[in-house]
Amino acid sequence: MTALIDARTLPTGTVLQTDLAIIGGGPAGIALALSLAGSKLNVVLLESGGMNFDPAIQKMYSGAETGVRYAPLDAGRLRQLGGGTNHWGGWCRPMDAIDFEARDWVPHSGWPISRKTLEPYFPRAQALVEAGPWIYDQKGDADNAAEGSVLPLSGGGLYTSWFQFSKMRGDILPTQFGNRYQDDLKRAPNIKPLLHANVTAIRLGANTKQVEQLDAATLTGKHFTVKPRFVVLACGGIENVRLLLASNDVMKNGIGNQNDLVGRFFADNPIPRDVATVVNFAGPLAPFYGANQNLPDGTIMRATFAPTAQFCRSARVGGSLSTIEQPAELDETGKTAVITTALALGVEASNAKAYSLGCGIELMPDPERRVTLSGEKDALGLPRLKLNMRIADEDFTRFNRTMTELGRQLLASKAGMLRINCHTREDWMTRMDWGHHHLGTTRMSADPKQGVVDADLLVHGMGNLYIAGSGTFPSYSASNPTLNLVALTLRLGDHLKKVMA
């Protein structure tokens, strides 16, 4: 078994020759490395952090923000082996087919691949995130295995969908890729994992089409070089931007930025709380609505309300996933509304229960929501980043159309009723939280004028530089990205085996 190499022990001036250099040891970088384990390719995996959290390393993520209040740039990411999986919630759900489509009501939408392209890779991705058997919207299986029943909704725009959750041995939730897969990385004879290895520049050849070398350094002052045949940038949707823009000695605007697209279209999934109040006339909802539930086979699931593709098209809304958060107390007006509505519908509601509804929302792509370089430098001399965060009123309006449809379905099925709690921008912003899903900054497109990478994740105009991760998503879905970005990365692994053979 090989070891995880501490780059601080390398002699200054070391030159590492390799077939492939993977920059970043988060879920994308580790998934890619594991997909190539045992192949004929020699792989160097470069991770800035170590096995544990280090404030000095984490501080390198600090940056500035303008626009809508967002999380600090060093708060939503972790600079250590395993990356964001060291603090993720384990929520998993595959993106829907419509999420990949060009939708005329969603500007700049449309992937150059379809959901069917990723389907062969979902089983392997599901195994890596350790989310159990593939159930999701095969909800009959989940219904029979879990206690309680699904809330009846009349035919219409929303249905009960399902999250599954990552879990580790010992039922520790969720899977932290660094801890979970470190031994797999050590066992692979063709993989050399380096910790505390910060890539400070991507150096191109004179023809600007090939990466010739990577400059790397440690916070202890060591400097070394990696000379790869191919490179995959897998540092996350924000940090990938910094390396591309800061590597501007040959291409003045940064690598891959000939059309000024690197860093644009940044997105996250807003997850505002208490956006609506749901009343179930029959009493308490089934446990799987308000909390994670273990099925007999150990799979962990939770119900969510999702819009159908047909409703998204007809109502011109984006993706959303709405979840029951906690029981709610109705005021006197609310209690009166329940009694009056139940009498009008001719149903018994003496045991009615109310719940707060939260949600995850798909933002519309916006080129002005972007990440750029600032004038400040980090400990290694790299320019820090600045995020201009924006969210449009129309994003909220679209979601309220979805909530209106859910309320209509509850009334039509005589199962319950719904009150929308957010009517103004201020209502939304006071409830706002974020998923810390960094999306869209190096978007995928067949057209170089519309994206940074092509359908194979190769940077447009480059011969040997690829990007992995959710920053390549051209539109975003409401589904949590980890399962989907791992599947996309596994596809990249198969592609690299072919082109590098």
C-alpha positions in Angstrom: 0.0 0.0 0.0 1.3 3.4 -0.9 0.9 6.5 1.3 -0.7 9.9 1.2 2.4 12.1 0.5 2.8 15.3 2.4 4.1 17.8 -0.2 5.9 19.7 2.6 8.4 16.8 2.7 9.3 17.2 -1.0 12.7 18.8 -1.8 12.2 22.3 -3.3 12.6 22.1 -7.1 11.1 18.6 -7.3 9.7 17.8 -10.8 7.0 15.2 -11.0 6.3 13.7 -14.4 2.8 12.1 -14.8 0.2 11.1 -17.3 -2.6 13.0 -15.5 -2.7 15.6 -12.8 -5.9 16.1 -10.9 -6.1 19.4 -9.1 -8.4 19.1 -6.1 -9.2 16.2 -3.8 -12.9 16.8 -3.3 -15.7 14.4 -4.5 -14.9 15.1 -8.2 -11.1 14.7 -7.8 -11.4 11.6 -5.7 -14.1 10.0 -7.9 -12.0 10.6 -11.0 -8.9 9.2 -9.4 -10.7 6.1 -8.2 -12.2 5.6 -11.7 -8.7 5.4 -13.1 -7.3 3.2 -10.3 -5.6 0.1 -11.8 -5.4 1.6 -15.3 -2.2 2.1 -17.2 -2.3 5.9 -16.5 -0.1 7.4 -13.8 -2.1 9.9 -11.8 -1.0 12.6 -9.4 -3.8 14.0 -7.2 -3.0 17.4 -5.8 -4.9 18.5 -2.7 -4.3 21.8 -1.0 -5.3 20.7 2.5 -4.5 17.8 4.7 -6.7 15.2 6.3 -8.0 17.6 8.9 -9.3 21.2 9.0 -6.5 23.8 9.2 -7.5 27.5 9.7 -4.4 28.8 7.9 -5.2 26.7 4.8 -8.9 27.5 5.0 -8.1 31.2 5.1 -6.9 31.0 1.5 -10.6 30.8 0.4 -11.4 34.2 1.9 -12.7 36.7 -0.6 -15.0 39.7 -1.1 -18.7 40.0 -1.9 -21.1 42.5 -3.4 -24.8 42.4 -4.1 -27.2 40.1 -2.3 -26.0 38.8 1.1 -24.4 35.4 0.7 -22.3 33.1 2.8 -18.6 34.2 3.2 -16.5 32.6 0.5 -14.4 30.7 3.1 -17.5 29.3 4.9 -19.2 27.2 2.2 -16.1 25.2 1.2 -13.5 23.1 3.0 -9.9 23.0 1.9 -9.0 19.4 3.0 -9.1 16.0 1.5 -12.7 15.2 0.7 -13.6 18.8 0.1 -17.2 19.7 0.6 -18.2 16.1 1.6 -16.6 16.9 5.0 -19.6 19.0 5.8 -22.3 18.1 3.4 -25.7 16.9 4.5 -25.7 13.8 2.3 -28.8 14.7 0.3 -28.9 12.8 -3.0 -31.3 13.0 -5.9 -30.6 12.6 -9.7 -31.4 15.5 -11.9 -34.5 15.2 -14.0 -34.5 14.9 -17.8 -36.0 18.4 -18.2 -33.1 19.8 -16.3 -30.8 19.1 -19.3 -33.2 20.5 -21.9 -33.1 23.9 -23.6 -36.2 25.6 -22.1 -37.4 28.8 -23.8 -38.5 30.3 -20.5 -35.1 29.6 -18.9 -32.4 31.9 -20.5 -29.1 30.2 -21.4 -30.5 26.8 -20.6 -29.7 23.5 -22.4 -26.9 21.0 -21.9 -25.0 19.5 -24.8 -25.7 16.1 -23.2 -29.0 14.6 -22.0 -30.0 12.7 -18.8 -29.7 9.5 -20.8 -26.0 10.3 -21.3 -25.4 10.1 -17.5 -27.7 7.2 -16.7 -25.0 4.5 -17.2 -22.9 6.3 -14.6 -25.5 6.8 -11.9 -25.1 3.3 -10.4 -21.4 3.8 -9.8 -22.0 7.3 -8.5 -24.7 6.0 -6.2 -22.2 3.4 -4.8 -19.5 6.1 -4.3 -21.9 8.4 -2.3 -23.1 5.3 -0.4 -26.8 6.2 -0.8 -28.1 2.6 -0.9 -30.1 0.9 -3.6 -31.4 3.1 -6.4 -35.0 3.9 -5.4 -35.7 7.6 -5.7 -38.9 8.0 -7.7 -39.7 4.3 -7.8 -41.8 5.5 -4.9 -44.0 2.4 -4.7 -41.1 0.5 -3.2 -40.5 3.3 -0.7 -44.2 3.6 0.2 -44.4 -0.1 1.0 -41.3 -0.1 3.1 -41.8 3.0 5.1 -44.4 3.6 7.8 -47.3 5.9 6.9 -48.8 6.9 3.6 -48.1 9.5 1.0 -50.1 12.7 1.2 -52.8 12.4 -1.5 -52.5 15.0 -4.2 -55.0 15.3 -7.0 -53.7 15.0 -10.5 -51.7 18.2 -11.3 -48.4 19.8 -11.3 -46.6 18.4 -8.2 -46.0 14.9 -6.9 -44.2 13.3 -4.0 -40.6 12.7 -5.0 -37.8 11.3 -2.9 -34.3 12.1 -1.6 -31.9 9.4 -0.6 -29.0 10.0 1.8 -25.4 9.2 1.8 -24.2 7.0 4.7 -21.0 5.4 5.8 -20.2 2.2 7.6 -21.4 2.4 11.2 -24.4 4.4 10.0 -22.5 7.7 10.2 -24.1 10.2 7.9 -22.9 11.2 5.4 -19.9 9.7 3.5 -16.8 11.9 3.8 -14.8 11.1 0.7 -11.4 11.8 2.2 -11.8 9.5 5.2 -13.8 6.9 3.3 -11.6 6.5 0.3 -8.1 7.3 1.5 -7.2 3.6 1.7 -8.5 3.1 -1.8 -6.2 5.9 -3.0 -3.3 4.4 -1.1 -3.9 0.9 -2.6 -3.9 2.1 -6.2 -0.3 1.7 -7.4 -0.8 4.2 -10.3 -2.2 7.0 -8.1 0.1 9.4 -6.2 -2.0 11.5 -3.7 -0.2 14.7 -2.5 -1.6 16.7 0.5 -0.7 20.3 1.3 0.0 20.8 -2.4 -1.3 24.1 -3.7 -1.3 24.7 -7.4 -0.4 28.3 -7.9 -0.3 28.5 -11.7 -1.3 26.6 -14.8 1.5 27.1 -17.4 0.7 26.9 -21.1 3.0 26.3 -24.0 3.8 29.0 -26.5 1.0 27.8 -28.8 -1.5 28.4 -25.9 -3.2 25.1 -26.7 -1.5 22.8 -24.2 -0.8 22.8 -20.5 3.0 22.2 -20.1 3.4 22.4 -16.4 1.8 23.2 -13.0 3.5 25.4 -10.5 2.9 24.2 -6.9 3.8 25.3 -3.5 3.2 24.6 0.2 2.5 27.1 2.9 5.9 26.2 4.4 7.7 27.7 1.4 8.4 24.6 -0.7 8.0 24.9 -4.4 7.8 22.1 -7.0 6.6 21.4 -10.5 4.3 18.9 -12.1 4.6 18.1 -15.8 1.5 16.2 -16.9 0.3 15.0 -20.3 -3.3 15.9 -19.3 -4.8 18.0 -16.5 -8.2 18.0 -14.8 -9.2 21.0 -12.7 -11.4 19.8 -9.9 -11.2 22.4 -7.2 -14.9 23.4 -7.1 -17.0 25.9 -8.9 -15.3 28.9 -7.2 -11.7 27.9 -6.9 -11.5 26.6 -10.5 -12.3 30.1 -11.6 -9.4 31.6 -9.6 -6.8 29.3 -11.1 -8.0 29.9 -14.7 -8.1 33.6 -14.4 -4.9 34.0 -12.4 -3.0 31.8 -14.9 -2.7 34.7 -17.3 0.9 34.9 -18.3 0.3 33.6 -21.8 -3.4 34.3 -22.2 -4.0 37.8 -20.8 -7.7 37.2 -19.9 -7.0 33.9 -18.3 -7.1 30.3 -19.6 -10.4 29.4 -21.2 -11.6 33.0 -20.9 -11.4 34.1 -24.5 -15.1 34.8 -24.5 -15.2 36.3 -21.0 -17.2 33.5 -19.6 -15.0 32.1 -16.9 -16.6 33.0 -13.6 -19.9 34.1 -15.1 -23.3 32.3 -14.4 -22.4 31.5 -10.8 -25.3 30.0 -9.0 -26.4 28.3 -5.8 -29.7 26.8 -4.7 -31.5 29.2 -2.4 -33.1 27.2 0.5 -35.4 29.8 2.2 -37.2 28.5 5.3 -40.9 28.7 6.2 -42.0 29.8 2.7 -45.4 28.3 3.2 -47.6 26.6 5.8 -49.2 23.3 4.9 -52.2 21.9 6.7 -53.1 18.2 6.6 -56.7 17.7 7.5 -56.2 14.1 8.5 -53.7 14.8 11.2 -49.9 14.1 11.4 -48.1 13.5 8.2 -46.2 10.3 7.6 -42.7 10.4 9.3 -40.9 10.4 6.0 -42.1 13.9 5.2 -40.5 15.7 8.1 -37.4 13.6 8.8 -35.1 11.1 7.3 -36.5 7.5 7.5 -34.6 4.2 7.5 -36.0 1.5 5.3 -35.5 -2.1 6.2 -32.6 -2.5 3.8 -30.8 0.5 5.5 -31.6 3.0 2.8 -32.3 6.5 4.2 -35.1 8.5 2.4 -37.1 11.6 2.8 -40.1 12.8 0.8 -40.2 16.1 -1.1 -42.7 17.9 -3.3 -41.4 18.2 -6.9 -43.0 19.8 -10.0 -43.6 17.5 -13.0 -41.9 18.3 -16.3 -45.3 19.0 -17.8 -46.1 21.6 -15.2 -42.7 23.2 -15.5 -43.4 23.7 -19.2 -47.0 24.9 -18.9 -46.4 27.2 -15.9 -42.9 28.2 -17.1 -41.3 27.6 -13.8 -37.9 26.3 -12.7 -37.1 23.3 -10.7 -37.9 23.2 -7.0 -38.0 20.7 -4.2 -40.1 21.5 -1.2 -39.8 19.7 2.1 -41.7 19.6 5.4 -39.5 21.3 8.0 -41.3 21.2 11.3 -44.7 21.4 12.9 -46.3 24.9 12.9 -48.8 26.6 15.2 -51.7 28.4 13.5 -52.9 31.7 14.7 -56.6 32.3 15.2 -57.0 33.5 11.6 -55.3 30.3 10.4 -57.5 28.0 12.6 -60.6 29.8 11.4 -59.5 29.3 7.7 -59.0 25.6 8.3 -62.4 25.2 9.9 -64.1 27.2 7.2 -62.3 25.4 4.3 -62.9 21.9 5.8 -66.7 22.7 6.2 -66.8 23.9 2.6 -65.1 20.7 1.4 -67.2 18.5 3.6 -64.2 16.9 5.4 -63.3 16.2 9.0 -60.5 18.4 10.2 -60.7 18.3 14.0 -57.2 16.6 14.1 -55.7 18.9 11.4 -51.9 19.5 11.7 -49.9 22.4 10.3 -46.3 22.3 9.1 -43.7 24.8 7.9 -42.5 24.2 4.4 -39.0 24.9 3.2 -37.6 24.6 -0.3 -34.6 24.4 -2.6 -35.0 26.5 -5.7 -33.4 26.5 -9.1 -32.1 30.0 -10.1 -32.3 31.2 -13.6 -28.8 31.5 -15.2 -27.5 35.0 -15.0 -24.2 36.1 -16.6 -23.9 39.0 -14.2 -23.9 36.8 -11.2 -20.2 36.2 -11.4 -16.8 35.6 -9.7 -13.9 37.8 -10.6 -10.3 38.4 -9.2 -9.8 41.1 -6.6 -6.7 43.1 -5.9 -6.0 41.3 -2.6 -3.6 38.3 -2.4 -3.5 35.2 -0.3 -0.6 33.7 1.5 0.9 32.2 -1.7 0.5 35.4 -3.7 -2.6 34.3 -5.6 -5.3 37.0 -6.2 -8.4 36.5 -4.0 -11.8 36.4 -5.5 -14.8 38.7 -5.4 -18.4 37.4 -5.9 -21.2 39.6 -7.2 -24.3 37.7 -6.0 -27.7 38.4 -7.5 -31.2 36.9 -7.3 -34.1 38.1 -9.4 -37.6 38.7 -8.1 -38.8 36.5 -11.0 -37.1 33.5 -9.3 -39.4 34.0 -6.3 -42.4 34.6 -8.5 -41.9 31.4 -10.4 -41.7 29.4 -7.2 -44.9 30.9 -5.8 -46.6 29.7 -9.0 -45.5 26.2 -8.0 -46.8 26.7 -4.4 -50.1 27.9 -5.7 -50.4 24.7 -7.7 -49.6 22.6 -4.6 -52.3 24.4 -2.7 -54.8 23.8 -5.5 -54.0 20.1 -5.5 -54.4 19.8 -1.7 -57.8 21.4 -1.9 -58.9 19.4 -5.0 -58.0 16.1 -3.2 -59.6 17.4 0.0 -56.4 16.5 1.8 -55.5 19.9 3.1 -54.6 23.5 2.3 -51.6 25.7 2.0 -50.8 29.3 2.9 -48.0 31.1 1.0 -45.9 33.1 3.5 -43.6 35.1 1.2 -45.1 37.9 -0.9 -42.3 40.5 -1.1 -38.6 40.4 -1.8 -38.1 41.3 1.9 -40.1 38.3 3.0 -37.9 36.1 1.0 -34.6 37.6 2.0 -35.3 37.4 5.7 -35.9 33.7 5.3 -33.0 33.1 3.0 -30.4 30.4 3.4 -28.1 28.7 0.8 -27.2 25.2 -0.2 -23.5 26.0 -0.7 -23.8 24.4 -4.2 -21.3 26.3 -6.4 -22.6 25.9 -9.9 -22.2 27.3 -13.5 -18.9 29.2 -13.5 -17.2 27.1 -16.2 -20.4 26.1 -18.0 -20.7 23.3 -20.6 -21.7 24.1 -24.1 -21.0 22.8 -27.6 -20.6 26.5 -28.7 -17.4 28.1 -27.3 -19.2 31.5 -27.3 -21.7 30.1 -24.8 -19.5 28.0 -22.5 -16.1 27.2 -21.1 -16.0 23.5 -21.7 -17.4 21.2 -24.3 -19.6 18.1 -23.8 -16.5 16.1 -22.8 -15.5 18.7 -20.2 -12.5 19.8 -22.3 -11.8 23.5 -22.1 -12.6 25.1 -25.4 -9.4 25.9 -27.4 -7.3 23.6 -25.2 -5.9 20.1 -26.1 -5.3 18.7 -22.6 -7.1 20.7 -19.9 -10.4 19.4 -18.5 -12.7 20.6 -15.7 -14.8 18.4 -13.4 -17.5 19.4 -11.0 -20.8 21.2 -10.7 -19.2 24.4 -12.1 -19.7 22.9 -15.5 -23.5 22.7 -15.1 -25.0 25.2 -17.6 -28.3 25.1 -15.8 -28.8 24.0 -12.3 -31.8 21.9 -11.3 -33.1 21.9 -7.7 -31.5 18.5 -7.0 -28.4 18.5 -4.9 -25.4 18.4 -7.1 -23.0 15.8 -5.5 -24.5 12.6 -7.0 -24.8 14.2 -10.4 -21.3 15.7 -10.5 -19.9 12.4 -9.5 -21.7 10.7 -12.4 -20.5 13.3 -14.8 -16.9 12.9 -13.5 -17.1 9.1 -13.9 -18.0 9.7 -17.5 -15.0 11.9 -17.8 -12.9 9.1 -16.5 -14.0 6.8 -19.2 -13.3 9.5 -21.8 -9.8 10.0 -20.5 -9.0 6.3 -20.7 -9.8 6.5 -24.4 -8.0 9.8 -25.4 -5.0 9.0 -23.2 -4.5 5.4 -24.4 
